Amino acid sequence: MTEKKDSIEVHAEPSRRQTESEAYTPLVDVYEEADGTTVLEVEVPGALPDKVDVRVEKGVLTITADGRLPEMGSDYTTTFRGFEGGEYYRAFALSDEIDRERIESSLSNGLLVVRLPRAAAAQTRKIEIRQG
Amino acid sequence: MQRELERLMGRGLFGESRQIGGGVYPAVNVLNGPDEILVQCEVPGVVKGDLDVSITAETLVIKGVKKGPKDEDELKYQRRERGVGDFSRTIVLPDRVDADRVQADIDAGILTISLPKSEAAKPRQIPVT
């Protein structure tokens, strides 16, 4: 099995899906890299690339994913259930410093990674002091 | 059925499991079918090479490590929910299985282990004469 990463398209139009009130809130790590890029790592086990949706609208990043497990049928009894697959939903407010045009997203091993680069204008710029 | 459940819970069906992020990890499902037992394990972000699945008689052990991003020291975390580290789960299976035919596959962060039952464990119809 290849360990390739699938790119997930980031949409700019508003979502047509209703708020997933029955959806799980996926676990997420948020960190900032040295150059100011913010990275989200979202756990969406069971979700294949065509079932993941990443959208940006009016400064809100919305992630939805369908990680439902395939039906096993009535021949199978459940000895123990520790998790249910299901729908995932989580939304984040984006700071103005993020360059919305360059948001990238990829999915691998049930982990969605969203990269939010900092806009050039928002980069910390060191100001040289001229000798005068 | 009730007694079966009590036996499983009382005996610590799931043995030791290391905790990551305050919970028991990884979450598992154990399904019992006519010809096989199916164990599903939720391991998002864990790669195949970091998983170790082994079986001894009726005991299945799933071990592995969930790694964080490289060069973690250069990162500034704003939120940390996922957890990283070693994990291990021990599952006592409800029926006897054929160890030679056990298969494990991983897809989209879900590890699925198929354990075909040994002939003696399959239901057999007994005619009433």
Boltz contact constraints between the chains, C-beta under 6 A:
constraints:
  - contact:
      token1: [A, 27]
      token2: [B, 81]
      max_distance: 6.0
  - contact:
      token1: [A, 27]
      token2: [B, 82]
      max_distance: 6.0
  - contact:
      token1: [A, 28]
      token2: [B, 81]
      max_distance: 6.0
  - contact:
      token1: [A, 29]
      token2: [B, 80]
      max_distance: 6.0
  - contact:
      token1: [A, 29]
      token2: [B, 82]
      max_distance: 6.0
  - contact:
      token1: [A, 30]
      token2: [B, 78]
      max_distance: 6.0
  - contact:
      token1: [A, 30]
      token2: [B, 79]
      max_distance: 6.0
  - contact:
      token1: [A, 31]
      token2: [B, 75]
      max_distance: 6.0
  - contact:
      token1: [A, 31]
      token2: [B, 77]
      max_distance: 6.0
  - contact:
      token1: [A, 32]
      token2: [B, 76]
      max_distance: 6.0
  - contact:
      token1: [A, 34]
      token2: [B, 74]
      max_distance: 6.0
  - contact:
      token1: [A, 43]
      token2: [B, 44]
      max_distance: 6.0
  - contact:
      token1: [A, 43]
      token2: [B, 82]
      max_distance: 6.0
  - contact:
      token1: [A, 45]
      token2: [B, 42]
      max_distance: 6.0
  - contact:
      token1: [A, 45]
      token2: [B, 44]
      max_distance: 6.0
  - contact:
      token1: [A, 45]
      token2: [B, 109]
      max_distance: 6.0
  - contact:
      token1: [A, 45]
      token2: [B, 110]
      max_distance: 6.0
  - contact:
      token1: [A, 46]
      token2: [B, 108]
      max_distance: 6.0
  - contact:
      token1: [A, 46]
      token2: [B, 110]
      max_distance: 6.0
  - contact:
      token1: [A, 47]
      token2: [B, 108]
      max_distance: 6.0
  - contact:
      token1: [A, 48]
      token2: [B, 108]
      max_distance: 6.0
  - contact:
      token1: [A, 72]
      token2: [B, 31]
      max_distance: 6.0
  - contact:
      token1: [A, 75]
      token2: [B, 33]
      max_distance: 6.0
  - contact:
      token1: [A, 75]
      token2: [B, 34]
      max_distance: 6.0
  - contact:
      token1: [A, 76]
      token2: [B, 31]
      max_distance: 6.0
  - contact:
      token1: [A, 76]
      token2: [B, 33]
      max_distance: 6.0
  - contact:
      token1: [A, 77]
      token2: [B, 32]
      max_distance: 6.0
  - contact:
      token1: [A, 78]
      token2: [B, 31]
      max_distance: 6.0
  - contact:
      token1: [A, 79]
      token2: [B, 30]
      max_distance: 6.0
  - contact:
      token1: [A, 79]
      token2: [B, 32]
      max_distance: 6.0
  - contact:
      token1: [A, 79]
      token2: [B, 94]
      max_distance: 6.0
  - contact:
      token1: [A, 80]
      token2: [B, 30]
      max_distance: 6.0
  - contact:
      token1: [A, 81]
      token2: [B, 29]
      max_distance: 6.0
  - contact:
      token1: [A, 82]
      token2: [B, 27]
      max_distance: 6.0
  - contact:
      token1: [A, 82]
      token2: [B, 28]
      max_distance: 6.0
  - contact:
      token1: [A, 82]
      token2: [B, 29]
      max_distance: 6.0
  - contact:
      token1: [A, 83]
      token2: [B, 27]
      max_distance: 6.0
  - contact:
      token1: [A, 83]
      token2: [B, 42]
      max_distance: 6.0
  - contact:
      token1: [A, 109]
      token2: [B, 45]
      max_distance: 6.0
  - contact:
      token1: [A, 109]
      token2: [B, 109]
      max_distance: 6.0
  - contact:
      token1: [A, 110]
      token2: [B, 44]
      max_distance: 6.0
  - contact:
      token1: [A, 110]
      token2: [B, 108]
      max_distance: 6.0
  - contact:
      token1: [A, 110]
      token2: [B, 109]
      max_distance: 6.0
  - contact:
      token1: [A, 111]
      token2: [B, 44]
      max_distance: 6.0
  - contact:
      token1: [A, 111]
      token2: [B, 45]
      max_distance: 6.0
